[in-house]
């Protein structure tokens, strides 16, 4: 078995250890749902889709990184980070006022 350093051509041991740590990252979107980055991503995504469907030809879209698509922002995970307050909640506040 080839070690991570040799396999990826890494020379620095500290960089190789950092790289291994990144590979083991456990990301759960429920902690980050509706944050600023999420709102920006979905806004751009909607603009692109609106542009694509203006064309007369059919469009096929496959989202390879979709998650469950519905998150409880009052749930335990979202409430631990409160990231949605700087994203969706802030946007909705400005839309409603």
N, C-alpha and C positions, 0 to 999 in steps of 0.2 A: 504494500500500500504506500502510495506517495504521500509525504507529509504536506500540510497546507502551504508551508513556505516554498517548497520545491514546485508544487503543483501550480501555484500562481506566480512564481518567480519573485517571491518576496525575500528581501535581503535583511530587513530589520526585524529582529525578534519582537520588539514592542509593537510594530505595525502588524505583524502576523497575529499577535495575541489580540489586538484590537479588532482585526478582521474576524477572528474566530468568535469574538463576543457579539459582533453584529449579526453573524449568521444564526446565533441562538436567540435573537430578539423575539419576544412573544408580544405581538401587537394585537390589541383588542380595540376595535373601532368604537365600541360603546363608551369608552373613556374619552374619546375625542370627537364624537359625532356632533355635527352642527357648529364646529369651531370656525374661526375665520377662514382657514385654508379650505375647509369643506365647502363653505358658502361660496368662496371664490371659484373653486373647481367646478361646482355645479352650475354657477352662473355662466362661466365660459362654455361649459358643456351644452347648456341650453341654447346659448347664442349660436354655437356651431351647428347644433341639430336644426334650429330654425332656418339657418342658411342652407343646409343640405336638402331639406324637404321642399325648398322652393324650386328645385330643379325638377323637370318632368320625369326623370328616370327614377326607378325604385332605389331605395337605400337599404342596405343591410348593416345593422350595428350589433356588435357582440361585445358586451362589457366583460372582460376577462377578470376584472378585479372587484366585481360587485360583492357586497356582503348582503346581509338579510334585508337591508333597505328600510327598516323601521326600528327606531331606537327610542326608548323612553328617557326623555331628558330630565324627568323627575326621579328616575331610577337611581339605585345606589352607585352604579359606576359613573354615570354622568355627573352626579352630585359630588363625587369625590374630587373631580378636576374643575368643574364649572366652566369648562372651555366654551360651551355653547353660549355663555353670556357675552362673550366678545365676538361671537359670530352671528348665529341666527337670531338670538334675542335682540341684539343691537340693531340688526337689519329691520326686524319687525317693529321695533320701537320707532324707527325713522319713517317707516312706511305708514304707520298708524297716526303719526303726528303731522 
